């Protein structure tokens, strides 16, 4: 049965369609005959228990520079749609968190993917700390003495914002680094929250694997290799996407976290693994679906919609 699908996302006109997972999901939804509505998160409203958005019905096509057509904007009662895709990119700030509260007010027959309460309760660099046995040694703190003690114990470390994204503001710090004091001051002045200090994994030069889990099952992966003279493997930072297979250790990681993801309604999740260590669990707007397809892997947009439709059938 055709579904009405509302997509909460960043400006559609600025999408890099060649690599955007949200766009891949929209293409697959449209191929299945579903109607697509697009709206920006700032257009959400809640009044007397009714959640609305200023939305436009859209058609999409895989043609960079000419990838969508849209109808006139109108106020859409989101209780009239079947699925809401919560897909705007971080920053994961109070504005983002507020949208999860608004979407949580929708009636139970509307399936929000990923579940807004679970998105709110699972910040990518905090939720992963639930699985310390799978991670490199990691500290979340803004206390200088705690960070210095961690460096003394583990040598080279990486410092990064707790709510950062896309590889922004990620720094490698040497055991005896004259820049540490300045970096500490910069982080302390820039961020009110603690930040992440993590054991540096030299094997990142061979790649940081992005694994996509659909409803708790690992269904595809791509190895992202950093550009020369960079520790960041994010493709938006120049990382190269290469075909890969999952190792036994990576399958163990996915089998450990998969049931938790599924039980929380986290249908589309991207995890990052370096040298057999889990570093992040991305639940807000994880990418990688188109990159996996481009290097010869499966089209995980198909698997995602299979899972979404199965959840709707289970709800009756």
FENZI-V926011 format. One record per residue. RES is the residue in one letter. PHI is phi as a letter, one per 30 degrees, with the letter a starting at -180 (NA if undefined). BURIAL is 1 if it has 24 or more other ideal C-beta (glycine too) atoms within 12 Angstrom, else 0. D_FIRST is the distance of its C-alpha to the first C-alpha in Angstrom with 2 decimals. Layout:
res={RES & RES}
phi={PHI & PHI}
burial={BURIAL & BURIAL}
d_first={D_FIRST & D_FIRST}
//
This chain:
res={X & X & X & X & X & X & X & X & X & X & X & X & X & X & X & X & X & X & X & X & X & X & X & X & X & X & X & X & X & X & X & X & X & X & X & X & X & X & X & X & X & X & X & X & X & X & X & X & X & X & X & X & X & X & X & X & X & X & X & X & X & X & X & X & X & X & X & X & X & X & X & X & X & X & X & X & X & X & X & X & X & X & X & X & X & X & X & X & X & X & X & X & X & X & X & X & X & X & X & X & X & X & X & X & X & X & X & X & X & X & X & X & X & X & X & X & X & X & X & X & X & X & X & X & X & X & X & X & X & X & X & X & X & X & X & X & X & X & X & X & X & X & X & X & X & X & X & X & X & X & X & X & X & X & X & X & X & X & X & X & X & X & X & X & X & X & X & X & X & X & X & X & X & X & X & X & X & X & X & X & X & X & X & X & X & X & X & X & X & X & X & X & X & X & X & X & X & X & X & X & X & X & X & X & X & X & X & X & X & X & X & X & X & X & X & X & X & X & X & X & X & X & X & X & X & X & X & X & X & X & X & X & X & X & X & X & X & X & X & X & X & X & X & X & X & X & X & X & X & X & X & X & X & X & X & X & X & X & X & X & X & X & X & X & X & X & X & X & X & X & X & X & X & X & X & X & X & X & X & X & X & X & X & X & X & X & X & X & X & X & X & X & X & X & X & X & X & X & X & X & X & X & X & X & X & X & X & X & X & X & X & X & X & X & X & X}
phi={NA & e & c & c & b & c & c & c & a & d & e & d & d & c & d & d & d & d & b & c & d & e & d & d & d & d & e & d & e & d & d & d & j & d & d & c & b & c & b & c & e & d & c & d & b & b & b & h & i & c & c & b & b & d & b & b & d & b & c & b & b & d & b & e & i & b & c & a & b & b & c & d & d & b & d & c & d & d & d & d & c & c & b & c & c & d & b & d & d & e & d & d & c & d & d & d & d & d & d & d & d & d & d & d & d & d & d & d & d & c & c & c & b & d & e & d & d & d & e & d & c & b & e & e & c & c & e & d & d & d & b & d & d & c & c & d & d & b & b & c & a & c & d & d & d & d & d & d & d & d & d & d & d & b & i & d & b & c & c & a & d & d & c & d & a & i & i & d & h & c & b & c & b & d & e & b & c & d & d & e & e & d & d & e & d & d & d & d & d & d & c & d & d & d & b & c & c & b & e & d & c & e & d & e & d & c & k & b & d & c & c & c & c & c & h & i & c & d & c & a & a & b & c & c & c & d & d & e & i & b & c & c & c & e & d & d & c & j & d & c & c & b & d & a & b & d & d & d & d & d & d & d & e & d & d & d & c & e & e & d & d & d & d & d & i & c & d & c & b & c & c & c & b & b & h & i & c & d & c & b & b & c & b & d & b & d & c & k & d & d & d & d & d & d & c & j & d & d & d & d & d & d & d & d & d & e & d & d & d & d & d & d & d & d & d & i}
burial={0 & 0 & 1 & 1 & 1 & 1 & 1 & 1 & 1 & 1 & 0 & 1 & 0 & 0 & 1 & 0 & 1 & 0 & 1 & 1 & 1 & 1 & 1 & 1 & 1 & 1 & 1 & 1 & 1 & 1 & 0 & 1 & 0 & 1 & 1 & 1 & 1 & 1 & 1 & 1 & 1 & 0 & 1 & 1 & 1 & 0 & 0 & 0 & 0 & 0 & 1 & 1 & 1 & 0 & 1 & 1 & 1 & 1 & 1 & 1 & 0 & 0 & 0 & 0 & 0 & 0 & 1 & 1 & 0 & 0 & 0 & 0 & 0 & 0 & 0 & 1 & 1 & 1 & 0 & 1 & 1 & 1 & 1 & 1 & 1 & 1 & 1 & 1 & 1 & 1 & 1 & 1 & 1 & 0 & 0 & 1 & 1 & 0 & 1 & 1 & 0 & 1 & 1 & 1 & 1 & 1 & 0 & 0 & 0 & 1 & 1 & 1 & 1 & 1 & 1 & 1 & 0 & 1 & 1 & 1 & 0 & 1 & 1 & 1 & 1 & 1 & 1 & 1 & 1 & 0 & 1 & 0 & 0 & 1 & 1 & 1 & 1 & 1 & 1 & 1 & 1 & 1 & 0 & 0 & 0 & 0 & 1 & 0 & 0 & 1 & 1 & 0 & 0 & 0 & 0 & 1 & 1 & 1 & 1 & 1 & 1 & 1 & 1 & 1 & 1 & 1 & 1 & 0 & 0 & 1 & 1 & 1 & 1 & 0 & 0 & 0 & 0 & 0 & 0 & 1 & 0 & 0 & 1 & 1 & 0 & 0 & 1 & 0 & 0 & 0 & 1 & 0 & 0 & 1 & 1 & 1 & 1 & 1 & 1 & 1 & 1 & 0 & 0 & 1 & 0 & 0 & 1 & 1 & 1 & 1 & 1 & 1 & 1 & 1 & 1 & 1 & 1 & 1 & 1 & 1 & 1 & 1 & 1 & 1 & 1 & 1 & 0 & 0 & 0 & 0 & 1 & 1 & 1 & 1 & 1 & 0 & 0 & 0 & 1 & 1 & 1 & 1 & 0 & 1 & 0 & 1 & 0 & 0 & 0 & 1 & 0 & 0 & 1 & 1 & 0 & 1 & 1 & 1 & 0 & 1 & 1 & 1 & 0 & 1 & 1 & 1 & 1 & 1 & 1 & 1 & 1 & 1 & 1 & 1 & 1 & 1 & 1 & 1 & 1 & 1 & 1 & 1 & 1 & 1 & 1 & 1 & 1 & 1 & 1 & 1 & 1 & 1 & 1 & 0 & 1 & 0 & 1 & 1 & 1 & 1 & 1 & 1 & 1 & 1 & 1 & 1 & 1 & 1 & 1 & 0 & 1 & 1 & 0 & 0 & 0 & 0}
d_first={0.00 & 3.82 & 6.34 & 9.94 & 12.36 & 16.08 & 18.62 & 22.10 & 24.34 & 27.66 & 28.40 & 25.98 & 28.87 & 30.90 & 28.49 & 29.99 & 26.95 & 28.70 & 28.69 & 26.20 & 23.59 & 21.63 & 21.44 & 20.27 & 17.37 & 16.52 & 16.88 & 14.52 & 11.78 & 12.43 & 12.60 & 9.00 & 8.20 & 8.24 & 10.98 & 14.14 & 16.92 & 20.25 & 23.06 & 26.33 & 27.28 & 30.28 & 28.21 & 26.85 & 28.37 & 28.62 & 30.14 & 30.55 & 27.73 & 25.21 & 24.11 & 23.67 & 23.95 & 25.11 & 22.15 & 21.42 & 18.25 & 18.83 & 18.24 & 19.75 & 21.65 & 23.86 & 27.06 & 29.56 & 31.04 & 28.38 & 25.22 & 23.38 & 23.26 & 22.68 & 22.74 & 25.18 & 25.05 & 24.11 & 24.05 & 20.59 & 20.26 & 18.46 & 17.54 & 15.03 & 13.00 & 10.91 & 12.91 & 16.45 & 18.02 & 21.72 & 23.26 & 26.54 & 29.52 & 32.49 & 35.17 & 34.21 & 36.34 & 36.39 & 34.12 & 31.46 & 32.11 & 31.85 & 28.29 & 27.37 & 29.01 & 27.14 & 23.69 & 24.81 & 25.14 & 21.40 & 20.09 & 18.83 & 15.14 & 15.14 & 15.28 & 18.05 & 18.65 & 21.44 & 22.37 & 24.80 & 27.47 & 27.60 & 27.86 & 30.68 & 32.38 & 32.23 & 34.12 & 34.16 & 37.91 & 38.35 & 35.55 & 36.85 & 40.18 & 38.68 & 39.25 & 42.86 & 43.54 & 41.09 & 42.45 & 45.55 & 48.06 & 46.73 & 48.22 & 46.59 & 49.46 & 51.35 & 54.67 & 56.99 & 59.00 & 55.93 & 54.68 & 58.16 & 58.42 & 55.09 & 56.37 & 59.60 & 57.75 & 55.28 & 56.90 & 54.58 & 51.60 & 48.72 & 48.34 & 45.04 & 43.48 & 41.52 & 38.72 & 39.21 & 36.66 & 36.74 & 40.17 & 41.96 & 45.34 & 45.53 & 49.19 & 51.09 & 54.26 & 57.21 & 59.30 & 62.11 & 60.41 & 62.34 & 59.09 & 57.85 & 59.63 & 58.28 & 54.72 & 55.02 & 56.29 & 53.50 & 50.77 & 52.56 & 52.85 & 49.30 & 47.23 & 47.65 & 45.73 & 46.96 & 46.07 & 45.48 & 48.42 & 47.46 & 49.47 & 49.39 & 48.01 & 49.90 & 47.35 & 45.01 & 46.86 & 45.09 & 41.66 & 39.30 & 36.24 & 32.80 & 30.52 & 26.79 & 25.41 & 21.71 & 21.32 & 25.04 & 25.31 & 27.36 & 25.49 & 27.54 & 30.66 & 32.87 & 36.58 & 37.74 & 41.46 & 43.44 & 45.36 & 49.10 & 50.94 & 47.84 & 46.51 & 43.05 & 40.47 & 37.65 & 36.47 & 36.92 & 40.55 & 41.13 & 40.00 & 39.26 & 36.12 & 37.01 & 35.25 & 35.88 & 35.31 & 35.19 & 38.50 & 39.10 & 39.89 & 36.66 & 34.66 & 36.73 & 35.89 & 32.13 & 32.43 & 34.46 & 32.23 & 28.77 & 28.54 & 29.66 & 27.03 & 24.18 & 25.68 & 25.90 & 22.25 & 23.46 & 20.56 & 22.00 & 25.79 & 28.57 & 31.95 & 35.25 & 37.77 & 41.31 & 43.58 & 41.76 & 41.67 & 38.61 & 39.26 & 36.08 & 32.63 & 30.50 & 27.62 & 27.47 & 26.18 & 27.11 & 27.58 & 28.11 & 24.80 & 25.95 & 29.50 & 28.52 & 26.70 & 29.72 & 32.20 & 30.43 & 28.17 & 24.47 & 21.69 & 20.85 & 18.09 & 16.07 & 17.33 & 16.68 & 12.94 & 12.95 & 14.94 & 12.97 & 9.72 & 12.29 & 13.91 & 11.02 & 10.66 & 14.45 & 14.56 & 12.75}
//
